């Protein structure tokens, strides 16, 4: 295993969140002794003065920027301005202040939502600018996409080492199961488990179920981020994914089977489906920094369902 992290001071924004906890665990496994997680109670990362104070207090050599305002289709439709402004301001100001302070490396995490609505499948990084993103999450996707522009511009003008990664939809234990803001896998797990426990004879799901998605187990995503941090110093964006897709209708049926729910699955076509298809070409990540996803989809779903069903104290949720 690389010694890259052992003596480096690393900030992980969003380190207390879903993906962040796995990145922190990966850093600890690699022997990193100086990990800092800025909390919103101390540093509001939308506020430039707080960002400057954070850098002054923590003095990182590496920044892994995971913090984001995120949610499913419903949350994106209800709060597009907030999703655009906060994500853009956090990323742009963190990169600028890092550049001013001579931070050694900045790792910016983008989103599959940055891709055009009708991107050829599988999505290749060179298609990133071939059209406008899917409308329901375009403000979020474009805000994150600007961090790629900034990273490349700063590399060109200042020689600043900022890399940009594009993870597909994540899932796993510790995911967000709030029905107001959750993504599709935790939403479907919650519906099926709760309906089974309540004895309901059906669940209702958004859209038609005809669209497809790709999903990456969160521990695999964290490993990809850390491998890129260690090994990749290039200007071009890199996809992080598992390289396979599933229709949402098939996903719902799979989750119903795995949770033991035997009722009907009903679809509400008045709700949006989102982007028609999502599946990434992951060959660049493998070639440039040796990343491949290792968790099978069924195993990842089992782990996530078991986590949701397990009794937990409030501190564990």
C-alpha positions as CSV (number, residue, x, y, z in Angstrom):
1,X,0.0,0.0,0.0
2,X,1.2,3.5,-0.8
3,X,2.8,5.7,1.9
4,X,1.3,8.8,0.2
5,X,-1.0,9.8,3.1
6,X,1.1,8.8,6.1
7,X,2.7,12.2,6.7
8,X,0.3,14.5,4.9
9,X,-2.3,16.7,6.5
10,X,-5.6,16.0,4.8
11,X,-8.9,17.9,5.0
12,X,-12.0,16.0,4.0
13,X,-14.9,18.3,3.6
14,X,-18.2,16.5,4.2
15,X,-16.1,13.9,6.1
16,X,-19.0,13.3,8.5
17,X,-21.4,12.5,5.7
18,X,-22.3,9.3,3.9
19,X,-19.4,9.0,1.5
20,X,-17.1,10.9,3.9
21,X,-17.2,8.3,6.5
22,X,-15.9,5.7,4.1
23,X,-13.2,8.0,2.8
24,X,-12.1,8.7,6.4
25,X,-12.0,4.9,7.1
26,X,-9.9,4.5,3.9
27,X,-7.5,7.2,5.0
28,X,-7.1,5.6,8.4
29,X,-6.4,2.2,6.8
30,X,-3.7,3.8,4.8
31,X,-2.0,5.1,7.9
32,X,-3.0,8.8,7.6
33,X,-2.3,10.4,11.0
34,X,-3.5,13.9,10.3
35,X,-7.1,13.9,9.1
36,X,-9.3,17.0,9.6
37,X,-13.0,17.1,9.1
38,X,-14.3,20.7,9.1
39,X,-17.8,20.8,10.8
40,X,-20.5,23.3,9.7
41,X,-20.7,24.5,13.4
42,X,-17.2,25.8,13.0
43,X,-16.9,26.6,9.4
44,X,-19.7,27.4,6.9
45,X,-18.0,26.5,3.7
46,X,-20.4,28.7,1.7
47,X,-18.8,31.7,3.5
48,X,-15.5,32.9,2.2
49,X,-14.3,34.2,5.6
50,X,-15.0,30.8,7.2
51,X,-13.1,29.1,4.4
52,X,-10.1,31.4,4.9
53,X,-10.2,30.7,8.7
54,X,-10.4,27.0,8.1
55,X,-7.3,26.9,5.9
56,X,-5.5,29.1,8.4
57,X,-6.5,26.8,11.3
58,X,-6.0,23.5,9.7
59,X,-3.2,24.1,7.1
60,X,-3.8,21.1,4.9
61,X,-1.5,19.8,2.2
62,X,-4.3,17.8,0.5
63,X,-8.0,18.7,0.3
64,X,-10.6,16.1,-0.6
65,X,-13.8,18.1,-1.3
66,X,-16.9,15.9,-0.7
67,X,-19.2,18.4,1.0
68,X,-22.3,19.1,-1.1
69,X,-26.0,20.0,-1.0
70,X,-27.6,16.9,-2.6
71,X,-30.9,15.0,-2.9
72,X,-33.1,13.1,-5.3
73,X,-35.3,14.4,-8.1
74,X,-37.8,15.9,-5.7
75,X,-35.3,17.8,-3.7
76,X,-33.6,19.1,-6.9
77,X,-36.9,20.3,-8.2
78,X,-37.9,22.1,-5.0
79,X,-34.5,23.8,-4.3
80,X,-32.7,24.4,-7.6
81,X,-31.4,27.8,-6.6
82,X,-30.0,26.5,-3.3
83,X,-28.4,23.5,-4.9
84,X,-26.7,25.7,-7.6
85,X,-25.5,28.5,-5.3
86,X,-24.2,26.5,-2.3
87,X,-22.4,23.9,-4.4
88,X,-20.8,26.4,-6.6
89,X,-19.8,28.8,-3.8
90,X,-18.3,26.0,-1.7
91,X,-16.3,24.5,-4.5
92,X,-15.1,27.7,-6.2
93,X,-14.0,29.4,-3.0
94,X,-12.3,26.3,-1.6
95,X,-10.3,25.9,-4.7
96,X,-9.3,29.6,-4.9
97,X,-8.3,29.7,-1.2
98,X,-6.3,26.4,-1.6
99,X,-4.5,27.9,-4.6
100,X,-3.6,31.1,-2.7
101,X,-2.3,29.0,0.2
102,X,-0.2,26.6,-1.8
103,X,-2.2,23.5,-1.1
104,X,-0.4,20.6,-2.7
105,X,-3.4,18.9,-4.2
106,X,-7.2,19.5,-4.4
107,X,-9.6,16.6,-5.2
108,X,-12.9,17.9,-6.5
109,X,-15.8,15.5,-6.6
110,X,-18.3,16.1,-9.4
111,X,-21.4,14.2,-10.3
112,X,-22.9,12.1,-13.1
113,X,-25.6,14.8,-13.2
114,X,-23.1,17.0,-15.1
115,X,-23.5,14.9,-18.2
116,X,-25.8,15.9,-21.0
117,X,-29.4,14.5,-20.9
118,X,-28.9,12.4,-24.0
119,X,-25.3,11.3,-23.6
120,X,-24.4,8.2,-25.7
121,X,-24.1,5.1,-23.5
122,X,-21.7,4.3,-21.9
123,X,-20.9,7.9,-20.9
124,X,-17.4,8.8,-21.8
125,X,-15.6,11.8,-20.3
126,X,-15.2,13.4,-23.8
127,X,-19.0,13.7,-24.1
128,X,-19.3,15.9,-21.0
129,X,-19.8,19.1,-23.0
130,X,-22.0,17.8,-25.8
131,X,-25.3,19.1,-24.4
132,X,-27.4,20.5,-21.5
133,X,-27.9,18.2,-18.4
134,X,-31.3,16.7,-17.6
135,X,-33.5,19.5,-16.5
136,X,-34.5,18.3,-13.0
137,X,-30.9,18.3,-11.7
138,X,-29.2,20.7,-14.1
139,X,-28.5,23.4,-11.6
140,X,-26.7,21.0,-9.3
141,X,-24.9,19.3,-12.2
142,X,-23.7,22.5,-13.7
143,X,-22.5,23.9,-10.4
144,X,-20.3,20.9,-9.9
145,X,-19.2,21.0,-13.5
146,X,-17.8,24.5,-13.0
147,X,-15.3,23.0,-10.6
148,X,-13.8,21.1,-13.6
149,X,-13.5,24.3,-15.5
150,X,-11.9,26.0,-12.5
151,X,-9.5,23.1,-11.9
152,X,-8.4,23.1,-15.5
153,X,-8.0,26.9,-15.7
154,X,-6.0,27.0,-12.5
155,X,-3.8,24.2,-13.7
156,X,-3.1,26.1,-16.9
157,X,-2.5,29.6,-15.3
158,X,-1.1,28.7,-11.9
159,X,0.1,25.1,-12.1
160,X,-2.3,24.2,-9.4
161,X,-2.9,20.5,-9.0
162,X,-6.6,20.0,-8.9
163,X,-8.2,16.8,-10.2
164,X,-11.9,16.2,-11.0
165,X,-13.8,12.9,-10.5
166,X,-17.3,12.0,-11.7
167,X,-18.9,9.3,-9.5
168,X,-22.1,7.7,-10.6
169,X,-25.1,7.3,-8.1
170,X,-23.8,5.9,-4.8
171,X,-25.5,3.5,-2.4
172,X,-24.6,1.5,0.7
173,X,-24.9,1.3,4.5
174,X,-25.3,4.7,6.1
175,X,-27.2,6.2,3.1
176,X,-29.8,8.8,3.5
177,X,-33.3,7.2,3.9
178,X,-35.2,10.5,4.4
179,X,-38.1,10.2,1.9
180,X,-37.9,13.9,1.2
181,X,-34.3,13.9,0.1
182,X,-33.2,10.3,-0.6
183,X,-32.0,8.9,-3.8
184,X,-33.7,5.9,-5.5
185,X,-32.1,2.9,-3.8
186,X,-32.7,4.0,-0.2
187,X,-36.1,5.3,-1.2
188,X,-37.1,1.9,-2.7
189,X,-35.6,0.0,0.3
190,X,-37.5,2.1,2.7
191,X,-40.8,1.7,0.8
192,X,-40.5,-2.1,0.5
193,X,-39.3,-2.7,4.1
194,X,-41.8,-0.4,5.7
195,X,-44.7,-1.7,3.5
196,X,-43.8,-5.3,4.4
197,X,-43.7,-4.5,8.1
198,X,-47.0,-2.6,7.9
199,X,-48.7,-5.4,5.9
200,X,-49.5,-3.0,3.0
201,X,-50.4,-4.7,-0.3
202,X,-48.6,-2.2,-2.6
203,X,-46.0,0.5,-2.9
204,X,-46.1,3.5,-5.2
205,X,-42.9,4.6,-7.0
206,X,-42.0,7.7,-9.0
207,X,-42.1,7.8,-12.8
208,X,-42.6,4.9,-15.2
209,X,-39.7,2.7,-14.1
210,X,-38.5,2.6,-17.7
211,X,-35.3,4.6,-17.2
212,X,-32.0,3.0,-16.3
213,X,-29.3,3.9,-13.7
214,X,-25.8,2.7,-12.7
215,X,-24.9,2.4,-9.1
216,X,-21.6,2.3,-7.3
217,X,-21.2,0.8,-3.8
218,X,-20.0,3.6,-1.5
219,X,-16.9,1.8,-0.2
220,X,-15.8,1.2,-3.8
221,X,-16.3,4.9,-4.5
222,X,-14.2,5.9,-1.5
223,X,-11.4,3.6,-2.7
224,X,-11.6,5.2,-6.2
225,X,-11.2,8.7,-4.7
226,X,-8.2,7.7,-2.6
227,X,-6.5,5.9,-5.5
228,X,-7.0,9.0,-7.6
229,X,-5.6,11.2,-4.8
230,X,-2.5,9.0,-4.6
231,X,-1.8,8.3,-8.2
232,X,-3.5,10.8,-10.6
233,X,-2.3,14.3,-11.3
234,X,-4.0,15.1,-14.6
235,X,-6.2,17.7,-16.0
236,X,-8.9,15.4,-17.5
237,X,-12.0,14.3,-15.6
238,X,-12.3,10.6,-14.7
239,X,-15.5,8.6,-14.2
240,X,-16.0,6.4,-11.1
241,X,-18.6,3.7,-11.6
242,X,-19.3,0.0,-11.8
243,X,-19.8,0.0,-15.6
244,X,-23.3,-1.6,-15.7
245,X,-26.8,-0.3,-15.6
246,X,-30.3,-1.5,-14.5
247,X,-33.8,-0.3,-15.3
248,X,-35.5,1.2,-12.4
249,X,-38.5,-1.2,-12.8
250,X,-36.1,-4.1,-12.5
251,X,-34.3,-2.5,-9.6
252,X,-37.6,-2.1,-7.7
253,X,-38.5,-5.7,-8.4
254,X,-35.0,-6.8,-7.2
255,X,-35.3,-4.8,-4.0
256,X,-38.8,-6.1,-3.4
257,X,-37.4,-9.7,-3.7
258,X,-34.4,-9.0,-1.4
259,X,-36.6,-7.4,1.3
260,X,-39.3,-10.1,1.1
261,X,-42.0,-7.6,0.0
262,X,-44.7,-9.5,-2.0
263,X,-47.1,-6.8,-2.7
264,X,-47.7,-4.8,-6.0
265,X,-45.3,-2.2,-7.3
266,X,-47.3,0.7,-8.7
267,X,-45.8,3.5,-10.8
268,X,-46.9,7.2,-10.8
269,X,-46.1,8.6,-14.3
270,X,-47.1,12.1,-13.2
271,X,-43.7,12.2,-11.4
272,X,-40.5,12.7,-13.5
273,X,-38.2,9.9,-14.5
274,X,-35.1,12.0,-14.8
275,X,-32.3,11.2,-17.3
276,X,-33.3,8.4,-19.7
277,X,-30.1,6.3,-19.1
278,X,-27.0,6.4,-17.0
279,X,-24.0,4.1,-17.5
280,X,-20.4,5.1,-17.4
281,X,-17.4,4.1,-19.3
282,X,-14.9,3.5,-16.5
283,X,-11.8,2.6,-18.6
284,X,-10.0,5.9,-17.9
285,X,-10.0,5.4,-14.1
286,X,-8.7,1.9,-14.5
287,X,-5.9,3.0,-16.9
288,X,-4.9,6.2,-15.0
289,X,-5.1,5.1,-11.4
290,X,-6.0,1.4,-11.3
291,X,-9.6,1.7,-10.0
292,X,-12.2,-1.1,-10.5
293,X,-15.4,-1.6,-8.5
294,X,-15.3,-4.9,-6.6
295,X,-18.6,-5.1,-4.8
296,X,-21.4,-7.0,-6.6
297,X,-24.7,-5.3,-6.9
298,X,-26.6,-7.9,-5.0
299,X,-24.1,-8.0,-2.2
300,X,-24.2,-4.2,-1.9
301,X,-28.0,-4.2,-1.8
302,X,-28.0,-6.9,0.9
303,X,-25.6,-4.9,3.0
304,X,-27.7,-1.7,2.6
305,X,-31.0,-3.5,3.4
306,X,-29.4,-5.1,6.5
307,X,-28.1,-1.8,7.7
308,X,-31.6,-0.2,7.3
309,X,-33.3,-3.0,9.2
310,X,-30.7,-3.1,12.0
311,X,-31.7,-1.3,15.3
312,X,-29.7,1.8,15.8
313,X,-29.2,4.5,18.4
314,X,-29.7,8.1,17.1
315,X,-25.9,8.6,17.0
316,X,-25.6,5.7,14.5
317,X,-28.2,7.0,12.0
